[in-house]
Amino acid sequence: MFPIIMAFVSIAISLAVRFTCAILGDYLYRNHVISNIKHIKYSSEDYDTEIVRKGGISPIWFGAAILLTRFLPGLLGTLIL
């Protein structure tokens, strides 16, 4: 019975960490994008071209986010339990 409870707790911690990382990542990315758009809007003469040039995501940050969401929950679950 105890291993089943521990497995459930581990899954719950994993899901909570993933959900928290997703919400925090979305919040940080949204603020970053809004800040960049405001900066471009007020400092650039050619707004449309500058938005297209600065658009997209960084492959490095994308890879870091994938690795973080893949390995952090398991690591935290191991360290906490």
Gaussian input, Z-matrix of N, CA and C with variables (Angstrom, degrees):
# hf/3-21g

backbone

0 1
 N
 C     1     B1
 C     2     B2     1     A1
 N     3     B3     2     A2     1     D1
 C     4     B4     3     A3     2     D2
 C     5     B5     4     A4     3     D3
 N     6     B6     5     A5     4     D4
 C     7     B7     6     A6     5     D5
 C     8     B8     7     A7     6     D6
 N     9     B9     8     A8     7     D7
 C    10    B10     9     A9     8     D8
 C    11    B11    10    A10     9     D9
 N    12    B12    11    A11    10    D10
 C    13    B13    12    A12    11    D11
 C    14    B14    13    A13    12    D12
 N    15    B15    14    A14    13    D13
 C    16    B16    15    A15    14    D14
 C    17    B17    16    A16    15    D15
 N    18    B18    17    A17    16    D16
 C    19    B19    18    A18    17    D17
 C    20    B20    19    A19    18    D18
 N    21    B21    20    A20    19    D19
 C    22    B22    21    A21    20    D20
 C    23    B23    22    A22    21    D21
 N    24    B24    23    A23    22    D22
 C    25    B25    24    A24    23    D23
 C    26    B26    25    A25    24    D24
 N    27    B27    26    A26    25    D25
 C    28    B28    27    A27    26    D26
 C    29    B29    28    A28    27    D27
 N    30    B30    29    A29    28    D28
 C    31    B31    30    A30    29    D29
 C    32    B32    31    A31    30    D30
 N    33    B33    32    A32    31    D31
 C    34    B34    33    A33    32    D32
 C    35    B35    34    A34    33    D33
 N    36    B36    35    A35    34    D34
 C    37    B37    36    A36    35    D35
 C    38    B38    37    A37    36    D36
 N    39    B39    38    A38    37    D37
 C    40    B40    39    A39    38    D38
 C    41    B41    40    A40    39    D39
 N    42    B42    41    A41    40    D40
 C    43    B43    42    A42    41    D41
 C    44    B44    43    A43    42    D42
 N    45    B45    44    A44    43    D43
 C    46    B46    45    A45    44    D44
 C    47    B47    46    A46    45    D45
 N    48    B48    47    A47    46    D46
 C    49    B49    48    A48    47    D47
 C    50    B50    49    A49    48    D48
 N    51    B51    50    A50    49    D49
 C    52    B52    51    A51    50    D50
 C    53    B53    52    A52    51    D51
 N    54    B54    53    A53    52    D52
 C    55    B55    54    A54    53    D53
 C    56    B56    55    A55    54    D54
 N    57    B57    56    A56    55    D55
 C    58    B58    57    A57    56    D56
 C    59    B59    58    A58    57    D57
 N    60    B60    59    A59    58    D58
 C    61    B61    60    A60    59    D59
 C    62    B62    61    A61    60    D60
 N    63    B63    62    A62    61    D61
 C    64    B64    63    A63    62    D62
 C    65    B65    64    A64    63    D63
 N    66    B66    65    A65    64    D64
 C    67    B67    66    A66    65    D65
 C    68    B68    67    A67    66    D66
 N    69    B69    68    A68    67    D67
 C    70    B70    69    A69    68    D68
 C    71    B71    70    A70    69    D69
 N    72    B72    71    A71    70    D70
 C    73    B73    72    A72    71    D71
 C    74    B74    73    A73    72    D72
 N    75    B75    74    A74    73    D73
 C    76    B76    75    A75    74    D74
 C    77    B77    76    A76    75    D75
 N    78    B78    77    A77    76    D76
 C    79    B79    78    A78    77    D77
 C    80    B80    79    A79    78    D78
 N    81    B81    80    A80    79    D79
 C    82    B82    81    A81    80    D80
 C    83    B83    82    A82    81    D81
 N    84    B84    83    A83    82    D82
 C    85    B85    84    A84    83    D83
 C    86    B86    85    A85    84    D84
 N    87    B87    86    A86    85    D85
 C    88    B88    87    A87    86    D86
 C    89    B89    88    A88    87    D87
 N    90    B90    89    A89    88    D88
 C    91    B91    90    A90    89    D89
 C    92    B92    91    A91    90    D90
 N    93    B93    92    A92    91    D91
 C    94    B94    93    A93    92    D92
 C    95    B95    94    A94    93    D93
 N    96    B96    95    A95    94    D94
 C    97    B97    96    A96    95    D95
 C    98    B98    97    A97    96    D96
 N    99    B99    98    A98    97    D97
 C   100   B100    99    A99    98    D98
 C   101   B101   100   A100    99    D99
 N   102   B102   101   A101   100   D100
 C   103   B103   102   A102   101   D101
 C   104   B104   103   A103   102   D102
 N   105   B105   104   A104   103   D103
 C   106   B106   105   A105   104   D104
 C   107   B107   106   A106   105   D105
 N   108   B108   107   A107   106   D106
 C   109   B109   108   A108   107   D107
 C   110   B110   109   A109   108   D108
 N   111   B111   110   A110   109   D109
 C   112   B112   111   A111   110   D110
 C   113   B113   112   A112   111   D111
 N   114   B114   113   A113   112   D112
 C   115   B115   114   A114   113   D113
 C   116   B116   115   A115   114   D114
 N   117   B117   116   A116   115   D115
 C   118   B118   117   A117   116   D116
 C   119   B119   118   A118   117   D117
 N   120   B120   119   A119   118   D118
 C   121   B121   120   A120   119   D119
 C   122   B122   121   A121   120   D120
 N   123   B123   122   A122   121   D121
 C   124   B124   123   A123   122   D122
 C   125   B125   124   A124   123   D123
 N   126   B126   125   A125   124   D124
 C   127   B127   126   A126   125   D125
 C   128   B128   127   A127   126   D126
 N   129   B129   128   A128   127   D127
 C   130   B130   129   A129   128   D128
 C   131   B131   130   A130   129   D129
 N   132   B132   131   A131   130   D130
 C   133   B133   132   A132   131   D131
 C   134   B134   133   A133   132   D132
 N   135   B135   134   A134   133   D133
 C   136   B136   135   A135   134   D134
 C   137   B137   136   A136   135   D135
 N   138   B138   137   A137   136   D136
 C   139   B139   138   A138   137   D137
 C   140   B140   139   A139   138   D138
 N   141   B141   140   A140   139   D139
 C   142   B142   141   A141   140   D140
 C   143   B143   142   A142   141   D141
 N   144   B144   143   A143   142   D142
 C   145   B145   144   A144   143   D143
 C   146   B146   145   A145   144   D144
 N   147   B147   146   A146   145   D145
 C   148   B148   147   A147   146   D146
 C   149   B149   148   A148   147   D147
 N   150   B150   149   A149   148   D148
 C   151   B151   150   A150   149   D149
 C   152   B152   151   A151   150   D150
 N   153   B153   152   A152   151   D151
 C   154   B154   153   A153   152   D152
 C   155   B155   154   A154   153   D153
 N   156   B156   155   A155   154   D154
 C   157   B157   156   A156   155   D155
 C   158   B158   157   A157   156   D156
 N   159   B159   158   A158   157   D157
 C   160   B160   159   A159   158   D158
 C   161   B161   160   A160   159   D159
 N   162   B162   161   A161   160   D160
 C   163   B163   162   A162   161   D161
 C   164   B164   163   A163   162   D162
 N   165   B165   164   A164   163   D163
 C   166   B166   165   A165   164   D164
 C   167   B167   166   A166   165   D165
 N   168   B168   167   A167   166   D166
 C   169   B169   168   A168   167   D167
 C   170   B170   169   A169   168   D168
 N   171   B171   170   A170   169   D169
 C   172   B172   171   A171   170   D170
 C   173   B173   172   A172   171   D171
 N   174   B174   173   A173   172   D172
 C   175   B175   174   A174   173   D173
 C   176   B176   175   A175   174   D174
 N   177   B177   176   A176   175   D175
 C   178   B178   177   A177   176   D176
 C   179   B179   178   A178   177   D177
 N   180   B180   179   A179   178   D178
 C   181   B181   180   A180   179   D179
 C   182   B182   181   A181   180   D180
 N   183   B183   182   A182   181   D181
 C   184   B184   183   A183   182   D182
 C   185   B185   184   A184   183   D183
 N   186   B186   185   A185   184   D184
 C   187   B187   186   A186   185   D185
 C   188   B188   187   A187   186   D186
 N   189   B189   188   A188   187   D187
 C   190   B190   189   A189   188   D188
 C   191   B191   190   A190   189   D189
 N   192   B192   191   A191   190   D190
 C   193   B193   192   A192   191   D191
 C   194   B194   193   A193   192   D192
 N   195   B195   194   A194   193   D193
 C   196   B196   195   A195   194   D194
 C   197   B197   196   A196   195   D195
 N   198   B198   197   A197   196   D196
 C   199   B199   198   A198   197   D197
 C   200   B200   199   A199   198   D198
 N   201   B201   200   A200   199   D199
 C   202   B202   201   A201   200   D200
 C   203   B203   202   A202   201   D201
 N   204   B204   203   A203   202   D202
 C   205   B205   204   A204   203   D203
 C   206   B206   205   A205   204   D204
 N   207   B207   206   A206   205   D205
 C   208   B208   207   A207   206   D206
 C   209   B209   208   A208   207   D207
 N   210   B210   209   A209   208   D208
 C   211   B211   210   A210   209   D209
 C   212   B212   211   A211   210   D210
 N   213   B213   212   A212   211   D211
 C   214   B214   213   A213   212   D212
 C   215   B215   214   A214   213   D213
 N   216   B216   215   A215   214   D214
 C   217   B217   216   A216   215   D215
 C   218   B218   217   A217   216   D216
 N   219   B219   218   A218   217   D217
 C   220   B220   219   A219   218   D218
 C   221   B221   220   A220   219   D219
 N   222   B222   221   A221   220   D220
 C   223   B223   222   A222   221   D221
 C   224   B224   223   A223   222   D222
 N   225   B225   224   A224   223   D223
 C   226   B226   225   A225   224   D224
 C   227   B227   226   A226   225   D225
 N   228   B228   227   A227   226   D226
 C   229   B229   228   A228   227   D227
 C   230   B230   229   A229   228   D228
 N   231   B231   230   A230   229   D229
 C   232   B232   231   A231   230   D230
 C   233   B233   232   A232   231   D231
 N   234   B234   233   A233   232   D232
 C   235   B235   234   A234   233   D233
 C   236   B236   235   A235   234   D234
 N   237   B237   236   A236   235   D235
 C   238   B238   237   A237   236   D236
 C   239   B239   238   A238   237   D237
 N   240   B240   239   A239   238   D238
 C   241   B241   240   A240   239   D239
 C   242   B242   241   A241   240   D240

   B1=1.4596
   B2=1.5295
   B3=1.3321
   B4=1.4582
   B5=1.5270
   B6=1.3494
   B7=1.4738
   B8=1.5275
   B9=1.3284
   B10=1.4647
   B11=1.5254
   B12=1.3191
   B13=1.4610
   B14=1.5256
   B15=1.3235
   B16=1.4628
   B17=1.5305
   B18=1.3249
   B19=1.4647
   B20=1.5234
   B21=1.3225
   B22=1.4616
   B23=1.5225
   B24=1.3275
   B25=1.4638
   B26=1.5338
   B27=1.3090
   B28=1.4618
   B29=1.5295
   B30=1.3148
   B31=1.4637
   B32=1.5289
   B33=1.3202
   B34=1.4672
   B35=1.5252
   B36=1.3266
   B37=1.4674
   B38=1.5212
   B39=1.3189
   B40=1.4568
   B41=1.5294
   B42=1.3100
   B43=1.4642
   B44=1.5273
   B45=1.3307
   B46=1.4635
   B47=1.5259
   B48=1.3235
   B49=1.4628
   B50=1.5214
   B51=1.3161
   B52=1.4594
   B53=1.5269
   B54=1.3101
   B55=1.4601
   B56=1.5245
   B57=1.3312
   B58=1.4611
   B59=1.5253
   B60=1.3246
   B61=1.4705
   B62=1.5236
   B63=1.3096
   B64=1.4651
   B65=1.5262
   B66=1.3131
   B67=1.4670
   B68=1.5231
   B69=1.3363
   B70=1.4600
   B71=1.5320
   B72=1.3115
   B73=1.4587
   B74=1.5134
   B75=1.3201
   B76=1.4585
   B77=1.5224
   B78=1.3163
   B79=1.4669
   B80=1.5305
   B81=1.3357
   B82=1.4645
   B83=1.5266
   B84=1.3189
   B85=1.4644
   B86=1.5257
   B87=1.3136
   B88=1.4681
   B89=1.5238
   B90=1.3329
   B91=1.4580
   B92=1.5272
   B93=1.3147
   B94=1.4586
   B95=1.5313
   B96=1.3153
   B97=1.4676
   B98=1.5288
   B99=1.3034
   B100=1.4664
   B101=1.5277
   B102=1.3208
   B103=1.4621
   B104=1.5328
   B105=1.3248
   B106=1.4678
   B107=1.5213
   B108=1.3121
   B109=1.4604
   B110=1.5317
   B111=1.3277
   B112=1.4658
   B113=1.5270
   B114=1.3253
   B115=1.4666
   B116=1.5327
   B117=1.3095
   B118=1.4688
   B119=1.5220
   B120=1.3143
   B121=1.4631
   B122=1.5270
   B123=1.3356
   B124=1.4557
   B125=1.5234
   B126=1.3336
   B127=1.4631
   B128=1.5302
   B129=1.3097
   B130=1.4585
   B131=1.5246
   B132=1.3200
   B133=1.4638
   B134=1.5236
   B135=1.3164
   B136=1.4638
   B137=1.5358
   B138=1.3172
   B139=1.4685
   B140=1.5268
   B141=1.3254
   B142=1.4678
   B143=1.5201
   B144=1.3098
   B145=1.4632
   B146=1.5314
   B147=1.3178
   B148=1.4702
   B149=1.5351
   B150=1.3299
   B151=1.4726
   B152=1.5261
   B153=1.3141
   B154=1.4664
   B155=1.5306
   B156=1.3143
   B157=1.4632
   B158=1.5329
   B159=1.3238
   B160=1.4616
   B161=1.5275
   B162=1.3260
   B163=1.4630
   B164=1.5151
   B165=1.3141
   B166=1.4570
   B167=1.5170
   B168=1.3234
   B169=1.4578
   B170=1.5240
   B171=1.3029
   B172=1.4540
   B173=1.5290
   B174=1.3187
   B175=1.4694
   B176=1.5297
   B177=1.3109
   B178=1.4717
   B179=1.5253
   B180=1.3357
   B181=1.4639
   B182=1.5274
   B183=1.3263
   B184=1.4604
   B185=1.5325
   B186=1.3290
   B187=1.4666
   B188=1.5231
   B189=1.3302
   B190=1.4663
   B191=1.5298
   B192=1.3213
   B193=1.4656
   B194=1.5242
   B195=1.3276
   B196=1.4649
   B197=1.5258
   B198=1.3246
   B199=1.4643
   B200=1.5251
   B201=1.3173
   B202=1.4599
   B203=1.5218
   B204=1.3288
   B205=1.4635
   B206=1.5245
   B207=1.3240
   B208=1.4702
   B209=1.5294
   B210=1.3346
   B211=1.4595
   B212=1.5220
   B213=1.3276
   B214=1.4558
   B215=1.5307
   B216=1.3410
   B217=1.4679
   B218=1.5252
   B219=1.3181
   B220=1.4666
   B221=1.5217
   B222=1.3169
   B223=1.4501
   B224=1.5195
   B225=1.3250
   B226=1.4559
   B227=1.5179
   B228=1.3184
   B229=1.4687
   B230=1.5066
   B231=1.3226
   B232=1.4620
   B233=1.5194
   B234=1.3175
   B235=1.4507
   B236=1.5232
   B237=1.3229
   B238=1.4804
   B239=1.5217
   B240=1.3132
   B241=1.4607
   B242=1.4816
   A1=111.10
   A2=116.93
   A3=120.58
   A4=112.88
   A5=119.57
   A6=118.52
   A7=113.07
   A8=117.05
   A9=120.08
   A10=110.10
   A11=116.62
   A12=120.79
   A13=110.16
   A14=117.39
   A15=121.26
   A16=110.69
   A17=116.99
   A18=120.11
   A19=110.43
   A20=116.14
   A21=120.01
   A22=111.42
   A23=116.52
   A24=120.94
   A25=109.98
   A26=116.65
   A27=120.84
   A28=111.28
   A29=117.03
   A30=121.05
   A31=110.40
   A32=116.84
   A33=120.38
   A34=110.94
   A35=117.46
   A36=121.04
   A37=109.80
   A38=116.86
   A39=121.24
   A40=110.84
   A41=117.02
   A42=120.42
   A43=111.48
   A44=117.12
   A45=120.60
   A46=110.98
   A47=117.04
   A48=120.40
   A49=110.20
   A50=118.04
   A51=120.90
   A52=111.41
   A53=116.41
   A54=120.76
   A55=110.08
   A56=117.12
   A57=121.29
   A58=111.16
   A59=117.07
   A60=120.59
   A61=110.93
   A62=117.29
   A63=121.02
   A64=111.08
   A65=116.96
   A66=120.78
   A67=110.48
   A68=116.97
   A69=120.69
   A70=110.85
   A71=117.38
   A72=121.11
   A73=112.06
   A74=117.03
   A75=121.27
   A76=110.45
   A77=117.14
   A78=122.16
   A79=110.99
   A80=116.39
   A81=120.06
   A82=111.92
   A83=117.26
   A84=120.81
   A85=110.86
   A86=116.90
   A87=120.97
   A88=110.65
   A89=117.20
   A90=120.42
   A91=111.63
   A92=116.96
   A93=121.91
   A94=110.35
   A95=117.00
   A96=121.40
   A97=110.64
   A98=117.78
   A99=120.86
   A100=110.15
   A101=117.04
   A102=121.29
   A103=111.30
   A104=116.74
   A105=120.23
   A106=111.90
   A107=117.58
   A108=121.16
   A109=110.21
   A110=116.93
   A111=119.53
   A112=110.63
   A113=115.77
   A114=119.99
   A115=110.50
   A116=117.18
   A117=121.30
   A118=110.77
   A119=116.04
   A120=120.82
   A121=111.62
   A122=116.04
   A123=119.13
   A124=114.21
   A125=117.94
   A126=118.71
   A127=114.08
   A128=117.55
   A129=120.08
   A130=111.08
   A131=113.85
   A132=118.41
   A133=111.36
   A134=116.83
   A135=121.49
   A136=108.84
   A137=115.17
   A138=123.20
   A139=112.54
   A140=118.14
   A141=121.84
   A142=112.08
   A143=117.25
   A144=120.73
   A145=111.12
   A146=115.89
   A147=120.21
   A148=111.43
   A149=116.82
   A150=120.31
   A151=110.24
   A152=117.44
   A153=121.24
   A154=110.29
   A155=116.91
   A156=120.91
   A157=111.95
   A158=116.95
   A159=120.88
   A160=113.28
   A161=117.58
   A162=121.28
   A163=113.23
   A164=115.54
   A165=120.93
   A166=112.21
   A167=114.28
   A168=119.83
   A169=109.02
   A170=115.15
   A171=121.25
   A172=109.06
   A173=118.65
   A174=120.19
   A175=112.68
   A176=116.95
   A177=120.28
   A178=110.47
   A179=117.07
   A180=120.03
   A181=111.47
   A182=116.25
   A183=119.90
   A184=110.04
   A185=116.34
   A186=120.80
   A187=111.73
   A188=116.63
   A189=120.30
   A190=110.77
   A191=116.96
   A192=120.61
   A193=111.16
   A194=117.19
   A195=120.51
   A196=110.35
   A197=116.69
   A198=120.33
   A199=111.31
   A200=116.58
   A201=120.74
   A202=111.11
   A203=117.35
   A204=119.45
   A205=112.02
   A206=117.26
   A207=120.18
   A208=112.23
   A209=117.08
   A210=119.70
   A211=115.30
   A212=119.28
   A213=120.85
   A214=113.67
   A215=120.26
   A216=118.61
   A217=113.29
   A218=117.07
   A219=119.67
   A220=111.74
   A221=116.56
   A222=120.63
   A223=111.45
   A224=116.81
   A225=119.42
   A226=111.74
   A227=116.92
   A228=119.69
   A229=111.95
   A230=117.57
   A231=121.64
   A232=111.20
   A233=117.32
   A234=120.86
   A235=112.74
   A236=116.69
   A237=120.13
   A238=110.54
   A239=116.68
   A240=119.25
   A241=107.47
   D1=-39.64
   D2=-179.14
   D3=-62.33
   D4=-42.59
   D5=178.21
   D6=-62.29
   D7=-32.78
   D8=178.76
   D9=-67.40
   D10=-41.69
   D11=178.35
   D12=-64.79
   D13=-42.74
   D14=179.14
   D15=-63.99
   D16=-38.52
   D17=177.92
   D18=-65.09
   D19=-41.55
   D20=178.16
   D21=-63.69
   D22=-43.36
   D23=179.03
   D24=-63.57
   D25=-41.45
   D26=179.29
   D27=-62.90
   D28=-43.40
   D29=178.05
   D30=-65.31
   D31=-40.72
   D32=179.47
   D33=-64.25
   D34=-42.25
   D35=177.99
   D36=-64.46
   D37=-42.87
   D38=179.65
   D39=-60.16
   D40=-46.38
   D41=179.71
   D42=-66.05
   D43=-39.37
   D44=179.29
   D45=-64.46
   D46=-42.06
   D47=179.27
   D48=-66.44
   D49=-42.71
   D50=179.06
   D51=-63.27
   D52=-42.89
   D53=179.05
   D54=-63.86
   D55=-45.41
   D56=179.59
   D57=-62.62
   D58=-43.64
   D59=177.87
   D60=-62.40
   D61=-39.74
   D62=-179.60
   D63=-66.01
   D64=-45.70
   D65=-179.78
   D66=-66.08
   D67=-44.68
   D68=179.34
   D69=-64.36
   D70=-43.08
   D71=178.42
   D72=-62.05
   D73=-42.37
   D74=178.17
   D75=-62.79
   D76=-43.89
   D77=179.61
   D78=-62.22
   D79=-47.98
   D80=-179.28
   D81=-64.91
   D82=-42.59
   D83=179.70
   D84=-64.96
   D85=-41.73
   D86=179.43
   D87=-61.38
   D88=-46.37
   D89=178.71
   D90=-63.30
   D91=-39.16
   D92=178.68
   D93=-63.05
   D94=-45.57
   D95=-178.95
   D96=-65.86
   D97=-44.27
   D98=179.73
   D99=-62.16
   D100=-42.01
   D101=177.72
   D102=-61.85
   D103=-44.80
   D104=178.88
   D105=-64.04
   D106=-41.65
   D107=-179.57
   D108=-64.41
   D109=-42.45
   D110=178.26
   D111=-62.87
   D112=-42.29
   D113=179.87
   D114=-62.70
   D115=-45.16
   D116=179.76
   D117=-66.02
   D118=-39.81
   D119=-177.09
   D120=-62.14
   D121=-39.72
   D122=-175.16
   D123=-94.01
   D124=-13.38
   D125=-176.71
   D126=-114.19
   D127=-11.91
   D128=-175.89
   D129=-106.92
   D130=141.05
   D131=176.87
   D132=-82.08
   D133=-33.13
   D134=-179.55
   D135=-108.60
   D136=79.94
   D137=-173.32
   D138=-57.94
   D139=-49.17
   D140=-175.49
   D141=-62.51
   D142=-45.69
   D143=-179.44
   D144=-65.52
   D145=-40.89
   D146=-178.76
   D147=-66.95
   D148=-38.09
   D149=177.70
   D150=-63.42
   D151=-43.63
   D152=179.46
   D153=-65.03
   D154=-40.95
   D155=-178.62
   D156=-66.42
   D157=-37.71
   D158=-178.64
   D159=-88.34
   D160=-4.43
   D161=-175.35
   D162=-69.68
   D163=168.49
   D164=177.50
   D165=94.79
   D166=-179.77
   D167=179.67
   D168=-117.80
   D169=158.13
   D170=177.99
   D171=-82.01
   D172=128.54
   D173=178.31
   D174=-60.88
   D175=-31.32
   D176=179.59
   D177=-66.94
   D178=-46.98
   D179=179.21
   D180=-67.21
   D181=-34.49
   D182=177.78
   D183=-63.49
   D184=-46.09
   D185=178.33
   D186=-63.41
   D187=-40.35
   D188=178.68
   D189=-63.67
   D190=-40.29
   D191=179.18
   D192=-65.70
   D193=-40.64
   D194=178.16
   D195=-63.25
   D196=-46.50
   D197=179.58
   D198=-63.39
   D199=-40.91
   D200=-179.80
   D201=-63.21
   D202=-47.49
   D203=-178.40
   D204=-72.12
   D205=-21.26
   D206=179.67
   D207=-81.67
   D208=-41.24
   D209=-171.60
   D210=-106.18
   D211=-23.27
   D212=-177.97
   D213=-63.70
   D214=-44.67
   D215=-179.80
   D216=-59.55
   D217=-43.11
   D218=179.26
   D219=-65.12
   D220=-40.12
   D221=179.22
   D222=-65.40
   D223=-45.22
   D224=178.01
   D225=-65.44
   D226=-39.89
   D227=177.15
   D228=-61.27
   D229=-38.59
   D230=178.16
   D231=-68.99
   D232=-42.22
   D233=-178.26
   D234=-70.47
   D235=-36.54
   D236=-178.04
   D237=-74.98
   D238=-40.98
   D239=-177.41
   D240=-91.89

